[in-house]
Amino acid sequence: MVNIAENDLITKIVATMDKDGATHNGKIYPATTDEPIDICGAGDTFVAGFTTEYIKTKDIDRAITFANKAAGQVILQKGVTVYSDLQ
């Protein structure tokens, strides 16, 4: 059996927590929106935003913050919305 802590995998996990934002390495990154209108696409937007920002900056804190912001904007619109349309 693999011990996750021994393999250092736990430090590589980013977990989303719905309306509570995301967590990584014990740090909580709060969501940026309290009143969602439609959550369709929020998870996909988080993953896309996180991946894009992390590739660009190699900064996990910045990537999670950006991903939360992107997902927070998408859930303020009815139906599936593309984040770039909101900027």
C-alpha positions as CSV (number, residue, x, y, z in Angstrom):
1,M,0.0,0.0,0.0
2,V,1.2,3.5,-0.8
3,N,1.4,6.0,2.0
4,I,0.4,9.3,0.5
5,A,2.3,11.4,3.0
6,E,5.5,9.4,2.4
7,N,5.2,10.0,-1.4
8,D,4.6,13.7,-0.9
9,L,1.4,13.6,-3.1
10,I,-0.6,15.5,-0.5
11,T,1.4,18.7,-1.2
12,K,0.4,18.5,-4.9
13,I,-3.3,18.3,-4.3
14,V,-5.6,21.3,-4.8
15,A,-9.2,20.6,-3.6
16,T,-12.1,22.7,-4.5
17,M,-14.7,23.2,-1.8
18,D,-17.8,24.5,-3.6
19,K,-18.9,27.9,-2.1
20,D,-16.0,27.8,0.4
21,G,-13.3,28.2,-2.3
22,A,-10.3,25.9,-2.5
23,T,-7.6,24.4,-0.3
24,H,-3.9,23.5,-0.9
25,N,-1.4,22.4,1.7
26,G,-3.7,23.4,4.6
27,K,-4.2,26.9,3.3
28,I,-7.8,28.0,2.4
29,Y,-8.4,30.2,-0.6
30,P,-11.9,31.7,-0.1
31,A,-14.4,31.9,-2.9
32,T,-14.8,35.3,-4.5
33,T,-18.6,35.1,-4.8
34,D,-21.3,34.6,-2.2
35,E,-24.4,34.5,-4.4
36,P,-24.2,32.1,-7.3
37,I,-26.8,32.4,-10.1
38,D,-25.8,29.2,-12.0
39,I,-22.9,26.9,-11.1
40,C,-22.7,25.2,-14.5
41,G,-19.1,25.3,-15.7
42,A,-17.6,26.4,-12.4
43,G,-15.4,23.4,-12.0
44,D,-14.2,23.4,-15.6
45,T,-13.5,27.1,-15.3
46,F,-11.5,26.6,-12.1
47,V,-9.4,23.8,-13.7
48,A,-8.8,25.8,-16.9
49,G,-8.0,29.0,-15.0
50,F,-5.7,27.2,-12.5
51,T,-3.8,25.3,-15.3
52,T,-3.4,28.4,-17.5
53,E,-2.1,30.7,-14.7
54,Y,0.2,28.0,-13.2
55,I,1.8,27.3,-16.6
56,K,2.2,31.1,-17.1
57,T,3.6,31.9,-13.6
58,K,4.6,28.7,-11.8
59,D,3.0,30.2,-8.7
60,I,0.4,27.9,-7.1
61,D,-1.0,30.6,-4.8
62,R,-1.5,33.0,-7.7
63,A,-3.0,30.2,-9.9
64,I,-5.5,29.2,-7.2
65,T,-6.5,32.8,-6.6
66,F,-7.0,33.3,-10.4
67,A,-9.0,30.1,-10.7
68,N,-11.3,31.1,-7.9
69,K,-11.8,34.5,-9.5
70,A,-12.6,33.0,-12.9
71,A,-15.0,30.5,-11.4
72,G,-16.6,33.2,-9.3
73,Q,-17.3,35.3,-12.3
74,V,-18.8,32.4,-14.3
75,I,-21.3,31.5,-11.7
76,L,-22.7,35.0,-11.7
77,Q,-24.2,34.4,-15.2
78,K,-27.2,32.2,-16.2
79,G,-26.1,29.2,-18.3
80,V,-22.6,28.2,-19.2
81,T,-20.4,31.2,-19.7
82,V,-16.8,31.6,-21.0
83,Y,-14.6,33.6,-18.6
84,S,-12.9,35.5,-21.4
85,D,-16.3,36.9,-22.4
86,L,-16.6,38.5,-19.0
87,Q,-13.4,40.4,-19.0
